[in-house]
Amino acid sequence: MPWIQLRLNADEDTAEKYSNWLSASGAQAVTFIDAQDTPIYEPLPGDEVVYWSNTVVMGLYDASHDMDKVINYLKGIHPDKENMHYKLEQLEDKDWEREWMDNFHPMKFGERLWICPSWREVPDENAVNVMLDPGLAFGTGTHPTTALCLAWLDGLDLEGKTVVDFGCGSGILSLAALKLGAKKVIGIDIDPQALQASLENAKRNQVEDRLELYLPKDQPKLKAEVVVANILAGPLRELAPTITEFVAQDGLLALSGVLENQAEELQTLYGNWCDMEPVAIKEEWVRLSGRRVGA
């Protein structure tokens, strides 16, 4: 499929912030390069990333993405919008996901949970292991928002519970919930390819009989003990009534894909239904979580 690449000039102090902005605006992947086009690959968990004094932050977008909206968003939050240097490029069709996956390694989240590429050996046979092949869908656990949701799920008692995964992507959160004991998971995504990736990953983990997948137009009406929505602040804002409708009385809700400067607004909005608290992590991303306080 064709792609559009957005290049944004940065330095060692702003590179990480700009990366978060690009992710929040819908970039499917973000890469850093220096003046010599030498790439920095994502480090292992816990490792520090050092950026160059002259860094280019590159975001990869689907060709159908509204790039005018992205540029307006960036100019609205950039500290020097009049001198914001950027470049848009049309890229040739290439299997970017498969090329990137060569660097995808097993990762641990919380106390019990491992996310393991389907083509690599499991580090701990006694752990809760999710075998994952992202395919054409977003979600591997490397992004801070996904990592925080995985750690949250790992800390819950999911035995026998129903879970809704709103914006399921590759199915990573759905599969984690099922492997952690959930009775059933409802996965919802706007992208049919995401639903296909989720189904294939469910089969790989032998949990497909407990996973139901839907496009939004077909999503069922039900109440779940646990609901997680790892999308972006804009959709979370627009879909608040829909997402909270899934949360049962005394049920738990987690929201991610939120930057620190967006958290207060969403906490207030979702406070109409749930008692939400922000949990900040590095790289300016926040997870909001809480319990349903109303019927």
C-alpha angles and dihedrals in degrees: 000000000000121000140198119219122206117200117199122186114232143150136224091283099048104031096091093045092050090048089057091049092053092048091049090052092056106271111162091208138005126210134182124215136172129220089281092053092244107157126228110214123210109275127233115268109286096020119120122238117220117200131203124253088243106041130169114208111204124197122195117215135181109258091242092058116117100247094178087063090049093051092047090050092051093047089050093059102028112109091222103030094164090061099035105139115209141148132204120210134182109226130208118252109274139156094251094162094056092046091052094046091069085079096047112114134175113282133193124223124188118333103312112018129096126179108207129186108241091236096055134073120263111251095210120026091192095055128088099269125194113194108211138189107174092198108172096341133089120249131081104144095254094104115084093235093056092042092055092049091050091051090049092052091047089057095054132085099237097167109140094352131132116235131194116207105196109199094014098182108175090359094251096139092041092052092045090053092049094047088048091058108274114155094217139356127205110206119197128185138156092224118078089204089059090055090050091050090048091051093049091049090048090054090048088056094040094237100108092114090066098044123086118189128199144172111231092256090058100038114134128237110245145126121246132193090222130032126180126184116185102176128104135298094255096055091039088056095047096042099043095116091047095047096045091048088071094057114098124218106288088007123144126246130191126187126190140165087079128133120217093253090055098047101084094055093050092044089055093045096048090042086080087073109015138032096244129190126187121234111193124204134182122293092042096280122137135198118206117202137169149130131278108258100181136054 
